[in-house]
Amino acid sequence: MDTKTIIGLIAGALTTVSFLPQVLKTWRSRSTHDLSLSMYLAFSSGVVLWLVYGVMISSLPVILTNTVTLALTAVILALKLRYR
């Protein structure tokens, strides 16, 4: 693996992991009152586009990290809709 790929994986991992505390807090508290649905919808749409872009350029860091980020934001969105 080249240096660019390693840097991309580390950067993506750090930004992706940043969503984990929000997912855990939301899951445990069962409260999504303070979360903006429109922000998470817009963010998720952007992540989908990054994922498509990653596939188009065959970039492992972009594909991998955006797949995980999309999964985490999907959990938050599902909890937001469930605990409305």
mmCIF file of the N, C-alpha and C atoms, coordinates in Angstrom:
data_MODEL
# 
_entry.id   MODEL 
# 
loop_
_atom_site.group_PDB 
_atom_site.id 
_atom_site.type_symbol 
_atom_site.label_atom_id 
_atom_site.label_alt_id 
_atom_site.label_comp_id 
_atom_site.label_asym_id 
_atom_site.label_entity_id 
_atom_site.label_seq_id 
_atom_site.pdbx_PDB_ins_code 
_atom_site.Cartn_x 
_atom_site.Cartn_y 
_atom_site.Cartn_z 
_atom_site.occupancy 
_atom_site.B_iso_or_equiv 
_atom_site.pdbx_formal_charge 
_atom_site.auth_seq_id 
_atom_site.auth_comp_id 
_atom_site.auth_asym_id 
_atom_site.auth_atom_id 
_atom_site.pdbx_PDB_model_num 
ATOM 1   N N  . MET A 1 1  ? 0.848   -1.178 0.000   1.00 0.00 ? 1  MET A N  1 
ATOM 2   C CA . MET A 1 1  ? 0.000   0.000  0.000   1.00 0.00 ? 1  MET A CA 1 
ATOM 3   C C  . MET A 1 1  ? 0.891   1.237  0.000   1.00 0.00 ? 1  MET A C  1 
ATOM 4   N N  . ASP A 1 2  ? 0.540   2.191  -0.832  1.00 0.00 ? 2  ASP A N  1 
ATOM 5   C CA . ASP A 1 2  ? 1.357   3.403  -0.897  1.00 0.00 ? 2  ASP A CA 1 
ATOM 6   C C  . ASP A 1 2  ? 0.967   4.400  0.193   1.00 0.00 ? 2  ASP A C  1 
ATOM 7   N N  . THR A 1 3  ? 1.812   5.409  0.370   1.00 0.00 ? 3  THR A N  1 
ATOM 8   C CA . THR A 1 3  ? 1.627   6.401  1.434   1.00 0.00 ? 3  THR A CA 1 
ATOM 9   C C  . THR A 1 3  ? 0.312   7.158  1.285   1.00 0.00 ? 3  THR A C  1 
ATOM 10  N N  . LYS A 1 4  ? -0.070  7.507  0.060   1.00 0.00 ? 4  LYS A N  1 
ATOM 11  C CA . LYS A 1 4  ? -1.329  8.232  -0.154  1.00 0.00 ? 4  LYS A CA 1 
ATOM 12  C C  . LYS A 1 4  ? -2.522  7.410  0.327   1.00 0.00 ? 4  LYS A C  1 
ATOM 13  N N  . THR A 1 5  ? -2.520  6.128  0.044   1.00 0.00 ? 5  THR A N  1 
ATOM 14  C CA . THR A 1 5  ? -3.620  5.264  0.467   1.00 0.00 ? 5  THR A CA 1 
ATOM 15  C C  . THR A 1 5  ? -3.665  5.148  1.976   1.00 0.00 ? 5  THR A C  1 
ATOM 16  N N  . ILE A 1 6  ? -2.515  5.003  2.602   1.00 0.00 ? 6  ILE A N  1 
ATOM 17  C CA . ILE A 1 6  ? -2.452  4.903  4.073   1.00 0.00 ? 6  ILE A CA 1 
ATOM 18  C C  . ILE A 1 6  ? -2.969  6.185  4.718   1.00 0.00 ? 6  ILE A C  1 
ATOM 19  N N  . ILE A 1 7  ? -2.531  7.331  4.201   1.00 0.00 ? 7  ILE A N  1 
ATOM 20  C CA . ILE A 1 7  ? -3.008  8.618  4.736   1.00 0.00 ? 7  ILE A CA 1 
ATOM 21  C C  . ILE A 1 7  ? -4.519  8.740  4.546   1.00 0.00 ? 7  ILE A C  1 
ATOM 22  N N  . GLY A 1 8  ? -5.023  8.344  3.387   1.00 0.00 ? 8  GLY A N  1 
ATOM 23  C CA . GLY A 1 8  ? -6.468  8.384  3.137   1.00 0.00 ? 8  GLY A CA 1 
ATOM 24  C C  . GLY A 1 8  ? -7.233  7.481  4.084   1.00 0.00 ? 8  GLY A C  1 
ATOM 25  N N  . LEU A 1 9  ? -6.712  6.294  4.337   1.00 0.00 ? 9  LEU A N  1 
ATOM 26  C CA . LEU A 1 9  ? -7.388  5.378  5.266   1.00 0.00 ? 9  LEU A CA 1 
ATOM 27  C C  . LEU A 1 9  ? -7.393  5.920  6.690   1.00 0.00 ? 9  LEU A C  1 
ATOM 28  N N  . ILE A 1 10 ? -6.276  6.490  7.127   1.00 0.00 ? 10 ILE A N  1 
ATOM 29  C CA . ILE A 1 10 ? -6.210  7.051  8.481   1.00 0.00 ? 10 ILE A CA 1 
ATOM 30  C C  . ILE A 1 10 ? -7.152  8.249  8.607   1.00 0.00 ? 10 ILE A C  1 
ATOM 31  N N  . ALA A 1 11 ? -7.123  9.148  7.627   1.00 0.00 ? 11 ALA A N  1 
ATOM 32  C CA . ALA A 1 11 ? -8.006  10.322 7.659   1.00 0.00 ? 11 ALA A CA 1 
ATOM 33  C C  . ALA A 1 11 ? -9.470  9.899  7.659   1.00 0.00 ? 11 ALA A C  1 
ATOM 34  N N  . GLY A 1 12 ? -9.802  8.978  6.794   1.00 0.00 ? 12 GLY A N  1 
ATOM 35  C CA . GLY A 1 12 ? -11.171 8.495  6.728   1.00 0.00 ? 12 GLY A CA 1 
ATOM 36  C C  . GLY A 1 12 ? -11.608 7.796  8.004   1.00 0.00 ? 12 GLY A C  1 
ATOM 37  N N  . ALA A 1 13 ? -10.701 7.008  8.577   1.00 0.00 ? 13 ALA A N  1 
ATOM 38  C CA . ALA A 1 13 ? -11.024 6.298  9.824   1.00 0.00 ? 13 ALA A CA 1 
ATOM 39  C C  . ALA A 1 13 ? -11.296 7.293  10.950  1.00 0.00 ? 13 ALA A C  1 
ATOM 40  N N  . LEU A 1 14 ? -10.478 8.328  11.043  1.00 0.00 ? 14 LEU A N  1 
ATOM 41  C CA . LEU A 1 14 ? -10.677 9.317  12.109  1.00 0.00 ? 14 LEU A CA 1 
ATOM 42  C C  . LEU A 1 14 ? -11.998 10.065 11.957  1.00 0.00 ? 14 LEU A C  1 
ATOM 43  N N  . THR A 1 15 ? -12.324 10.479 10.747  1.00 0.00 ? 15 THR A N  1 
ATOM 44  C CA . THR A 1 15 ? -13.585 11.203 10.568  1.00 0.00 ? 15 THR A CA 1 
ATOM 45  C C  . THR A 1 15 ? -14.786 10.272 10.718  1.00 0.00 ? 15 THR A C  1 
ATOM 46  N N  . THR A 1 16 ? -14.629 9.023  10.337  1.00 0.00 ? 16 THR A N  1 
ATOM 47  C CA . THR A 1 16 ? -15.721 8.064  10.483  1.00 0.00 ? 16 THR A CA 1 
ATOM 48  C C  . THR A 1 16 ? -15.961 7.723  11.942  1.00 0.00 ? 16 THR A C  1 
ATOM 49  N N  . VAL A 1 17 ? -14.897 7.477  12.676  1.00 0.00 ? 17 VAL A N  1 
ATOM 50  C CA . VAL A 1 17 ? -15.014 7.119  14.095  1.00 0.00 ? 17 VAL A CA 1 
ATOM 51  C C  . VAL A 1 17 ? -15.630 8.256  14.897  1.00 0.00 ? 17 VAL A C  1 
ATOM 52  N N  . SER A 1 18 ? -15.512 9.482  14.399  1.00 0.00 ? 18 SER A N  1 
ATOM 53  C CA . SER A 1 18 ? -16.082 10.615 15.132  1.00 0.00 ? 18 SER A CA 1 
ATOM 54  C C  . SER A 1 18 ? -17.600 10.506 15.266  1.00 0.00 ? 18 SER A C  1 
ATOM 55  N N  . PHE A 1 19 ? -18.254 9.717  14.428  1.00 0.00 ? 19 PHE A N  1 
ATOM 56  C CA . PHE A 1 19 ? -19.702 9.535  14.529  1.00 0.00 ? 19 PHE A CA 1 
ATOM 57  C C  . PHE A 1 19 ? -20.098 8.493  15.571  1.00 0.00 ? 19 PHE A C  1 
ATOM 58  N N  . LEU A 1 20 ? -19.175 7.649  15.951  1.00 0.00 ? 20 LEU A N  1 
ATOM 59  C CA . LEU A 1 20 ? -19.494 6.575  16.883  1.00 0.00 ? 20 LEU A CA 1 
ATOM 60  C C  . LEU A 1 20 ? -20.029 7.075  18.229  1.00 0.00 ? 20 LEU A C  1 
ATOM 61  N N  . PRO A 1 21 ? -19.424 8.091  18.854  1.00 0.00 ? 21 PRO A N  1 
ATOM 62  C CA . PRO A 1 21 ? -19.990 8.588  20.119  1.00 0.00 ? 21 PRO A CA 1 
ATOM 63  C C  . PRO A 1 21 ? -21.437 9.056  19.987  1.00 0.00 ? 21 PRO A C  1 
ATOM 64  N N  . GLN A 1 22 ? -21.773 9.697  18.861  1.00 0.00 ? 22 GLN A N  1 
ATOM 65  C CA . GLN A 1 22 ? -23.158 10.158 18.662  1.00 0.00 ? 22 GLN A CA 1 
ATOM 66  C C  . GLN A 1 22 ? -24.107 8.974  18.529  1.00 0.00 ? 22 GLN A C  1 
ATOM 67  N N  . VAL A 1 23 ? -23.695 7.960  17.790  1.00 0.00 ? 23 VAL A N  1 
ATOM 68  C CA . VAL A 1 23 ? -24.524 6.761  17.645  1.00 0.00 ? 23 VAL A CA 1 
ATOM 69  C C  . VAL A 1 23 ? -24.750 6.113  18.999  1.00 0.00 ? 23 VAL A C  1 
ATOM 70  N N  . LEU A 1 24 ? -23.688 5.940  19.769  1.00 0.00 ? 24 LEU A N  1 
ATOM 71  C CA . LEU A 1 24 ? -23.809 5.300  21.087  1.00 0.00 ? 24 LEU A CA 1 
ATOM 72  C C  . LEU A 1 24 ? -24.666 6.122  22.037  1.00 0.00 ? 24 LEU A C  1 
ATOM 73  N N  . LYS A 1 25 ? -24.459 7.442  22.056  1.00 0.00 ? 25 LYS A N  1 
ATOM 74  C CA . LYS A 1 25 ? -25.257 8.309  22.935  1.00 0.00 ? 25 LYS A CA 1 
ATOM 75  C C  . LYS A 1 25 ? -26.733 8.255  22.562  1.00 0.00 ? 25 LYS A C  1 
ATOM 76  N N  . THR A 1 26 ? -27.009 8.311  21.278  1.00 0.00 ? 26 THR A N  1 
ATOM 77  C CA . THR A 1 26 ? -28.395 8.272  20.808  1.00 0.00 ? 26 THR A CA 1 
ATOM 78  C C  . THR A 1 26 ? -29.027 6.932  21.128  1.00 0.00 ? 26 THR A C  1 
ATOM 79  N N  . TRP A 1 27 ? -28.291 5.863  20.924  1.00 0.00 ? 27 TRP A N  1 
ATOM 80  C CA . TRP A 1 27 ? -28.792 4.516  21.202  1.00 0.00 ? 27 TRP A CA 1 
ATOM 81  C C  . TRP A 1 27 ? -29.125 4.351  22.677  1.00 0.00 ? 27 TRP A C  1 
ATOM 82  N N  . ARG A 1 28 ? -28.199 4.805  23.538  1.00 0.00 ? 28 ARG A N  1 
ATOM 83  C CA . ARG A 1 28 ? -28.386 4.633  24.989  1.00 0.00 ? 28 ARG A CA 1 
ATOM 84  C C  . ARG A 1 28 ? -29.485 5.529  25.543  1.00 0.00 ? 28 ARG A C  1 
ATOM 85  N N  . SER A 1 29 ? -29.521 6.775  25.100  1.00 0.00 ? 29 SER A N  1 
ATOM 86  C CA . SER A 1 29 ? -30.486 7.731  25.660  1.00 0.00 ? 29 SER A CA 1 
ATOM 87  C C  . SER A 1 29 ? -31.864 7.621  25.017  1.00 0.00 ? 29 SER A C  1 
ATOM 88  N N  . ARG A 1 30 ? -31.909 7.030  23.834  1.00 0.00 ? 30 ARG A N  1 
ATOM 89  C CA . ARG A 1 30 ? -33.148 6.949  23.065  1.00 0.00 ? 30 ARG A CA 1 
ATOM 90  C C  . ARG A 1 30 ? -33.772 8.334  22.840  1.00 0.00 ? 30 ARG A C  1 
ATOM 91  N N  . SER A 1 31 ? -32.886 9.310  22.736  1.00 0.00 ? 31 SER A N  1 
ATOM 92  C CA . SER A 1 31 ? -33.334 10.676 22.515  1.00 0.00 ? 31 SER A CA 1 
ATOM 93  C C  . SER A 1 31 ? -32.619 11.256 21.296  1.00 0.00 ? 31 SER A C  1 
ATOM 94  N N  . THR A 1 32 ? -33.406 11.783 20.383  1.00 0.00 ? 32 THR A N  1 
ATOM 95  C CA . THR A 1 32 ? -32.836 12.419 19.191  1.00 0.00 ? 32 THR A CA 1 
ATOM 96  C C  . THR A 1 32 ? -33.357 13.847 19.040  1.00 0.00 ? 32 THR A C  1 
ATOM 97  N N  . HIS A 1 33 ? -33.924 14.358 20.111  1.00 0.00 ? 33 HIS A N  1 
ATOM 98  C CA . HIS A 1 33 ? -34.540 15.679 20.073  1.00 0.00 ? 33 HIS A CA 1 
ATOM 99  C C  . HIS A 1 33 ? -33.569 16.757 19.579  1.00 0.00 ? 33 HIS A C  1 
ATOM 100 N N  . ASP A 1 34 ? -32.317 16.700 20.015  1.00 0.00 ? 34 ASP A N  1 
ATOM 101 C CA . ASP A 1 34 ? -31.343 17.736 19.670  1.00 0.00 ? 34 ASP A CA 1 
ATOM 102 C C  . ASP A 1 34 ? -30.649 17.508 18.327  1.00 0.00 ? 34 ASP A C  1 
ATOM 103 N N  . LEU A 1 35 ? -30.987 16.442 17.632  1.00 0.00 ? 35 LEU A N  1 
ATOM 104 C CA . LEU A 1 35 ? -30.359 16.155 16.342  1.00 0.00 ? 35 LEU A CA 1 
ATOM 105 C C  . LEU A 1 35 ? -31.205 16.715 15.207  1.00 0.00 ? 35 LEU A C  1 
ATOM 106 N N  . SER A 1 36 ? -30.540 17.322 14.260  1.00 0.00 ? 36 SER A N  1 
ATOM 107 C CA . SER A 1 36 ? -31.230 17.916 13.117  1.00 0.00 ? 36 SER A CA 1 
ATOM 108 C C  . SER A 1 36 ? -31.425 16.870 12.022  1.00 0.00 ? 36 SER A C  1 
ATOM 109 N N  . LEU A 1 37 ? -32.679 16.567 11.717  1.00 0.00 ? 37 LEU A N  1 
ATOM 110 C CA . LEU A 1 37 ? -32.988 15.607 10.670  1.00 0.00 ? 37 LEU A CA 1 
ATOM 111 C C  . LEU A 1 37 ? -32.487 16.111 9.317   1.00 0.00 ? 37 LEU A C  1 
ATOM 112 N N  . SER A 1 38 ? -32.698 17.377 9.027   1.00 0.00 ? 38 SER A N  1 
ATOM 113 C CA . SER A 1 38 ? -32.269 17.909 7.733   1.00 0.00 ? 38 SER A CA 1 
ATOM 114 C C  . SER A 1 38 ? -30.746 17.873 7.587   1.00 0.00 ? 38 SER A C  1 
ATOM 115 N N  . MET A 1 39 ? -30.017 18.109 8.677   1.00 0.00 ? 39 MET A N  1 
ATOM 116 C CA . MET A 1 39 ? -28.559 18.028 8.614   1.00 0.00 ? 39 MET A CA 1 
ATOM 117 C C  . MET A 1 39 ? -28.115 16.602 8.308   1.00 0.00 ? 39 MET A C  1 
ATOM 118 N N  . TYR A 1 40 ? -28.692 15.626 8.989   1.00 0.00 ? 40 TYR A N  1 
ATOM 119 C CA . TYR A 1 40 ? -28.289 14.239 8.755   1.00 0.00 ? 40 TYR A CA 1 
ATOM 120 C C  . TYR A 1 40 ? -28.718 13.746 7.373   1.00 0.00 ? 40 TYR A C  1 
ATOM 121 N N  . LEU A 1 41 ? -29.838 14.219 6.861   1.00 0.00 ? 41 LEU A N  1 
ATOM 122 C CA . LEU A 1 41 ? -30.245 13.858 5.498   1.00 0.00 ? 41 LEU A CA 1 
ATOM 123 C C  . LEU A 1 41 ? -29.276 14.450 4.471   1.00 0.00 ? 41 LEU A C  1 
ATOM 124 N N  . ALA A 1 42 ? -28.919 15.708 4.662   1.00 0.00 ? 42 ALA A N  1 
ATOM 125 C CA . ALA A 1 42 ? -27.973 16.353 3.750   1.00 0.00 ? 42 ALA A CA 1 
ATOM 126 C C  . ALA A 1 42 ? -26.602 15.690 3.844   1.00 0.00 ? 42 ALA A C  1 
ATOM 127 N N  . PHE A 1 43 ? -26.166 15.426 5.052   1.00 0.00 ? 43 PHE A N  1 
ATOM 128 C CA . PHE A 1 43 ? -24.862 14.785 5.243   1.00 0.00 ? 43 PHE A CA 1 
ATOM 129 C C  . PHE A 1 43 ? -24.839 13.396 4.618   1.00 0.00 ? 43 PHE A C  1 
ATOM 130 N N  . SER A 1 44 ? -25.892 12.628 4.848   1.00 0.00 ? 44 SER A N  1 
ATOM 131 C CA . SER A 1 44 ? -25.972 11.278 4.277   1.00 0.00 ? 44 SER A CA 1 
ATOM 132 C C  . SER A 1 44 ? -25.971 11.316 2.757   1.00 0.00 ? 44 SER A C  1 
ATOM 133 N N  . SER A 1 45 ? -26.641 12.291 2.189   1.00 0.00 ? 45 SER A N  1 
ATOM 134 C CA . SER A 1 45 ? -26.635 12.441 0.734   1.00 0.00 ? 45 SER A CA 1 
ATOM 135 C C  . SER A 1 45 ? -25.225 12.723 0.230   1.00 0.00 ? 45 SER A C  1 
ATOM 136 N N  . GLY A 1 46 ? -24.507 13.567 0.924   1.00 0.00 ? 46 GLY A N  1 
ATOM 137 C CA . GLY A 1 46 ? -23.123 13.853 0.568   1.00 0.00 ? 46 GLY A CA 1 
ATOM 138 C C  . GLY A 1 46 ? -22.245 12.616 0.673   1.00 0.00 ? 46 GLY A C  1 
ATOM 139 N N  . VAL A 1 47 ? -22.457 11.824 1.707   1.00 0.00 ? 47 VAL A N  1 
ATOM 140 C CA . VAL A 1 47 ? -21.683 10.596 1.889   1.00 0.00 ? 47 VAL A CA 1 
ATOM 141 C C  . VAL A 1 47 ? -21.969 9.610  0.756   1.00 0.00 ? 47 VAL A C  1 
ATOM 142 N N  . VAL A 1 48 ? -23.216 9.510  0.348   1.00 0.00 ? 48 VAL A N  1 
ATOM 143 C CA . VAL A 1 48 ? -23.558 8.643  -0.787  1.00 0.00 ? 48 VAL A CA 1 
ATOM 144 C C  . VAL A 1 48 ? -22.812 9.102  -2.036  1.00 0.00 ? 48 VAL A C  1 
ATOM 145 N N  . LEU A 1 49 ? -22.778 10.404 -2.266  1.00 0.00 ? 49 LEU A N  1 
ATOM 146 C CA . LEU A 1 49 ? -22.067 10.917 -3.435  1.00 0.00 ? 49 LEU A CA 1 
ATOM 147 C C  . LEU A 1 49 ? -20.561 10.665 -3.340  1.00 0.00 ? 49 LEU A C  1 
ATOM 148 N N  . TRP A 1 50 ? -19.984 10.805 -2.138  1.00 0.00 ? 50 TRP A N  1 
ATOM 149 C CA . TRP A 1 50 ? -18.571 10.476 -1.958  1.00 0.00 ? 50 TRP A CA 1 
ATOM 150 C C  . TRP A 1 50 ? -18.325 8.994  -2.233  1.00 0.00 ? 50 TRP A C  1 
ATOM 151 N N  . LEU A 1 51 ? -19.255 8.160  -1.815  1.00 0.00 ? 51 LEU A N  1 
ATOM 152 C CA . LEU A 1 51 ? -19.129 6.725  -2.054  1.00 0.00 ? 51 LEU A CA 1 
ATOM 153 C C  . LEU A 1 51 ? -19.173 6.423  -3.550  1.00 0.00 ? 51 LEU A C  1 
ATOM 154 N N  . VAL A 1 52 ? -20.106 7.031  -4.257  1.00 0.00 ? 52 VAL A N  1 
ATOM 155 C CA . VAL A 1 52 ? -20.189 6.855  -5.719  1.00 0.00 ? 52 VAL A CA 1 
ATOM 156 C C  . VAL A 1 52 ? -18.894 7.337  -6.370  1.00 0.00 ? 52 VAL A C  1 
ATOM 157 N N  . TYR A 1 53 ? -18.411 8.487  -5.934  1.00 0.00 ? 53 TYR A N  1 
ATOM 158 C CA . TYR A 1 53 ? -17.159 9.030  -6.456  1.00 0.00 ? 53 TYR A CA 1 
ATOM 159 C C  . TYR A 1 53 ? -16.002 8.056  -6.201  1.00 0.00 ? 53 TYR A C  1 
ATOM 160 N N  . GLY A 1 54 ? -15.940 7.512  -5.000  1.00 0.00 ? 54 GLY A N  1 
ATOM 161 C CA . GLY A 1 54 ? -14.889 6.560  -4.668  1.00 0.00 ? 54 GLY A CA 1 
ATOM 162 C C  . GLY A 1 54 ? -14.911 5.334  -5.565  1.00 0.00 ? 54 GLY A C  1 
ATOM 163 N N  . VAL A 1 55 ? -16.103 4.849  -5.853  1.00 0.00 ? 55 VAL A N  1 
ATOM 164 C CA . VAL A 1 55 ? -16.239 3.708  -6.762  1.00 0.00 ? 55 VAL A CA 1 
ATOM 165 C C  . VAL A 1 55 ? -15.786 4.102  -8.160  1.00 0.00 ? 55 VAL A C  1 
ATOM 166 N N  . MET A 1 56 ? -16.170 5.303  -8.600  1.00 0.00 ? 56 MET A N  1 
ATOM 167 C CA . MET A 1 56 ? -15.802 5.754  -9.944  1.00 0.00 ? 56 MET A CA 1 
ATOM 168 C C  . MET A 1 56 ? -14.293 5.886  -10.136 1.00 0.00 ? 56 MET A C  1 
ATOM 169 N N  . ILE A 1 57 ? -13.587 6.293  -9.075  1.00 0.00 ? 57 ILE A N  1 
ATOM 170 C CA . ILE A 1 57 ? -12.133 6.446  -9.192  1.00 0.00 ? 57 ILE A CA 1 
ATOM 171 C C  . ILE A 1 57 ? -11.387 5.256  -8.589  1.00 0.00 ? 57 ILE A C  1 
ATOM 172 N N  . SER A 1 58 ? -12.128 4.247  -8.148  1.00 0.00 ? 58 SER A N  1 
ATOM 173 C CA . SER A 1 58 ? -11.539 3.031  -7.563  1.00 0.00 ? 58 SER A CA 1 
ATOM 174 C C  . SER A 1 58 ? -10.593 3.340  -6.401  1.00 0.00 ? 58 SER A C  1 
ATOM 175 N N  . SER A 1 59 ? -11.076 4.165  -5.466  1.00 0.00 ? 59 SER A N  1 
ATOM 176 C CA . SER A 1 59 ? -10.258 4.565  -4.321  1.00 0.00 ? 59 SER A CA 1 
ATOM 177 C C  . SER A 1 59 ? -10.712 3.817  -3.068  1.00 0.00 ? 59 SER A C  1 
ATOM 178 N N  . LEU A 1 60 ? -9.889  2.878  -2.607  1.00 0.00 ? 60 LEU A N  1 
ATOM 179 C CA . LEU A 1 60 ? -10.219 2.099  -1.418  1.00 0.00 ? 60 LEU A CA 1 
ATOM 180 C C  . LEU A 1 60 ? -10.511 2.967  -0.196  1.00 0.00 ? 60 LEU A C  1 
ATOM 181 N N  . PRO A 1 61 ? -9.666  3.971  0.121   1.00 0.00 ? 61 PRO A N  1 
ATOM 182 C CA . PRO A 1 61 ? -9.976  4.791  1.303   1.00 0.00 ? 61 PRO A CA 1 
ATOM 183 C C  . PRO A 1 61 ? -11.332 5.483  1.213   1.00 0.00 ? 61 PRO A C  1 
ATOM 184 N N  . VAL A 1 62 ? -11.665 6.018  0.054   1.00 0.00 ? 62 VAL A N  1 
ATOM 185 C CA . VAL A 1 62 ? -12.934 6.734  -0.109  1.00 0.00 ? 62 VAL A CA 1 
ATOM 186 C C  . VAL A 1 62 ? -14.107 5.756  -0.021  1.00 0.00 ? 62 VAL A C  1 
ATOM 187 N N  . ILE A 1 63 ? -13.979 4.604  -0.647  1.00 0.00 ? 63 ILE A N  1 
ATOM 188 C CA . ILE A 1 63 ? -15.054 3.608  -0.626  1.00 0.00 ? 63 ILE A CA 1 
ATOM 189 C C  . ILE A 1 63 ? -15.260 3.059  0.781   1.00 0.00 ? 63 ILE A C  1 
ATOM 190 N N  . LEU A 1 64 ? -14.179 2.632  1.400   1.00 0.00 ? 64 LEU A N  1 
ATOM 191 C CA . LEU A 1 64 ? -14.273 1.985  2.712   1.00 0.00 ? 64 LEU A CA 1 
ATOM 192 C C  . LEU A 1 64 ? -14.804 2.930  3.782   1.00 0.00 ? 64 LEU A C  1 
ATOM 193 N N  . THR A 1 65 ? -14.193 4.101  3.884   1.00 0.00 ? 65 THR A N  1 
ATOM 194 C CA . THR A 1 65 ? -14.593 4.996  4.971   1.00 0.00 ? 65 THR A CA 1 
ATOM 195 C C  . THR A 1 65 ? -15.992 5.566  4.775   1.00 0.00 ? 65 THR A C  1 
ATOM 196 N N  . ASN A 1 66 ? -16.379 5.834  3.538   1.00 0.00 ? 66 ASN A N  1 
ATOM 197 C CA . ASN A 1 66 ? -17.727 6.356  3.316   1.00 0.00 ? 66 ASN A CA 1 
ATOM 198 C C  . ASN A 1 66 ? -18.797 5.282  3.463   1.00 0.00 ? 66 ASN A C  1 
ATOM 199 N N  . THR A 1 67 ? -18.457 4.034  3.217   1.00 0.00 ? 67 THR A N  1 
ATOM 200 C CA . THR A 1 67 ? -19.397 2.946  3.474   1.00 0.00 ? 67 THR A CA 1 
ATOM 201 C C  . THR A 1 67 ? -19.699 2.849  4.969   1.00 0.00 ? 67 THR A C  1 
ATOM 202 N N  . VAL A 1 68 ? -18.650 2.907  5.781   1.00 0.00 ? 68 VAL A N  1 
ATOM 203 C CA . VAL A 1 68 ? -18.838 2.835  7.239   1.00 0.00 ? 68 VAL A CA 1 
ATOM 204 C C  . VAL A 1 68 ? -19.553 4.082  7.748   1.00 0.00 ? 68 VAL A C  1 
ATOM 205 N N  . THR A 1 69 ? -19.167 5.256  7.256   1.00 0.00 ? 69 THR A N  1 
ATOM 206 C CA . THR A 1 69 ? -19.833 6.490  7.665   1.00 0.00 ? 69 THR A CA 1 
ATOM 207 C C  . THR A 1 69 ? -21.309 6.462  7.300   1.00 0.00 ? 69 THR A C  1 
ATOM 208 N N  . LEU A 1 70 ? -21.626 5.958  6.122   1.00 0.00 ? 70 LEU A N  1 
ATOM 209 C CA . LEU A 1 70 ? -23.023 5.859  5.707   1.00 0.00 ? 70 LEU A CA 1 
ATOM 210 C C  . LEU A 1 70 ? -23.796 4.926  6.633   1.00 0.00 ? 70 LEU A C  1 
ATOM 211 N N  . ALA A 1 71 ? -23.186 3.828  7.027   1.00 0.00 ? 71 ALA A N  1 
ATOM 212 C CA . ALA A 1 71 ? -23.849 2.903  7.951   1.00 0.00 ? 71 ALA A CA 1 
ATOM 213 C C  . ALA A 1 71 ? -24.127 3.581  9.297   1.00 0.00 ? 71 ALA A C  1 
ATOM 214 N N  . LEU A 1 72 ? -23.149 4.326  9.809   1.00 0.00 ? 72 LEU A N  1 
ATOM 215 C CA . LEU A 1 72 ? -23.346 5.004  11.095  1.00 0.00 ? 72 LEU A CA 1 
ATOM 216 C C  . LEU A 1 72 ? -24.405 6.097  10.995  1.00 0.00 ? 72 LEU A C  1 
ATOM 217 N N  . THR A 1 73 ? -24.385 6.873  9.922   1.00 0.00 ? 73 THR A N  1 
ATOM 218 C CA . THR A 1 73 ? -25.402 7.915  9.788   1.00 0.00 ? 73 THR A CA 1 
ATOM 219 C C  . THR A 1 73 ? -26.779 7.312  9.525   1.00 0.00 ? 73 THR A C  1 
ATOM 220 N N  . ALA A 1 74 ? -26.824 6.158  8.881   1.00 0.00 ? 74 ALA A N  1 
ATOM 221 C CA . ALA A 1 74 ? -28.107 5.478  8.681   1.00 0.00 ? 74 ALA A CA 1 
ATOM 222 C C  . ALA A 1 74 ? -28.696 5.044  10.017  1.00 0.00 ? 74 ALA A C  1 
ATOM 223 N N  . VAL A 1 75 ? -27.847 4.599  10.931  1.00 0.00 ? 75 VAL A N  1 
ATOM 224 C CA . VAL A 1 75 ? -28.323 4.227  12.272  1.00 0.00 ? 75 VAL A CA 1 
ATOM 225 C C  . VAL A 1 75 ? -28.896 5.457  12.968  1.00 0.00 ? 75 VAL A C  1 
ATOM 226 N N  . ILE A 1 76 ? -28.178 6.563  12.902  1.00 0.00 ? 76 ILE A N  1 
ATOM 227 C CA . ILE A 1 76 ? -28.662 7.790  13.537  1.00 0.00 ? 76 ILE A CA 1 
ATOM 228 C C  . ILE A 1 76 ? -29.981 8.238  12.910  1.00 0.00 ? 76 ILE A C  1 
ATOM 229 N N  . LEU A 1 77 ? -30.076 8.193  11.595  1.00 0.00 ? 77 LEU A N  1 
ATOM 230 C CA . LEU A 1 77 ? -31.327 8.569  10.930  1.00 0.00 ? 77 LEU A CA 1 
ATOM 231 C C  . LEU A 1 77 ? -32.478 7.646  11.325  1.00 0.00 ? 77 LEU A C  1 
ATOM 232 N N  . ALA A 1 78 ? -32.198 6.363  11.393  1.00 0.00 ? 78 ALA A N  1 
ATOM 233 C CA . ALA A 1 78 ? -33.247 5.399  11.784  1.00 0.00 ? 78 ALA A CA 1 
ATOM 234 C C  . ALA A 1 78 ? -33.700 5.677  13.217  1.00 0.00 ? 78 ALA A C  1 
ATOM 235 N N  . LEU A 1 79 ? -32.753 5.958  14.105  1.00 0.00 ? 79 LEU A N  1 
ATOM 236 C CA . LEU A 1 79 ? -33.122 6.271  15.492  1.00 0.00 ? 79 LEU A CA 1 
ATOM 237 C C  . LEU A 1 79 ? -33.889 7.594  15.559  1.00 0.00 ? 79 LEU A C  1 
ATOM 238 N N  . LYS A 1 80 ? -33.489 8.564  14.756  1.00 0.00 ? 80 LYS A N  1 
ATOM 239 C CA . LYS A 1 80 ? -34.195 9.851  14.729  1.00 0.00 ? 80 LYS A CA 1 
ATOM 240 C C  . LYS A 1 80 ? -35.641 9.648  14.318  1.00 0.00 ? 80 LYS A C  1 
ATOM 241 N N  . LEU A 1 81 ? -35.878 8.836  13.317  1.00 0.00 ? 81 LEU A N  1 
ATOM 242 C CA . LEU A 1 81 ? -37.251 8.572  12.866  1.00 0.00 ? 81 LEU A CA 1 
ATOM 243 C C  . LEU A 1 81 ? -38.006 7.723  13.887  1.00 0.00 ? 81 LEU A C  1 
ATOM 244 N N  . ARG A 1 82 ? -37.334 6.782  14.510  1.00 0.00 ? 82 ARG A N  1 
ATOM 245 C CA . ARG A 1 82 ? -37.991 5.908  15.483  1.00 0.00 ? 82 ARG A CA 1 
ATOM 246 C C  . ARG A 1 82 ? -38.383 6.639  16.759  1.00 0.00 ? 82 ARG A C  1 
ATOM 247 N N  . TYR A 1 83 ? -37.499 7.499  17.268  1.00 0.00 ? 83 TYR A N  1 
ATOM 248 C CA . TYR A 1 83 ? -37.750 8.180  18.539  1.00 0.00 ? 83 TYR A CA 1 
ATOM 249 C C  . TYR A 1 83 ? -38.334 9.577  18.363  1.00 0.00 ? 83 TYR A C  1 
ATOM 250 N N  . ARG A 1 84 ? -38.916 9.849  17.239  1.00 0.00 ? 84 ARG A N  1 
ATOM 251 C CA . ARG A 1 84 ? -39.502 11.149 16.954  1.00 0.00 ? 84 ARG A CA 1 
ATOM 252 C C  . ARG A 1 84 ? -40.527 11.576 17.941  1.00 0.00 ? 84 ARG A C  1 
# 
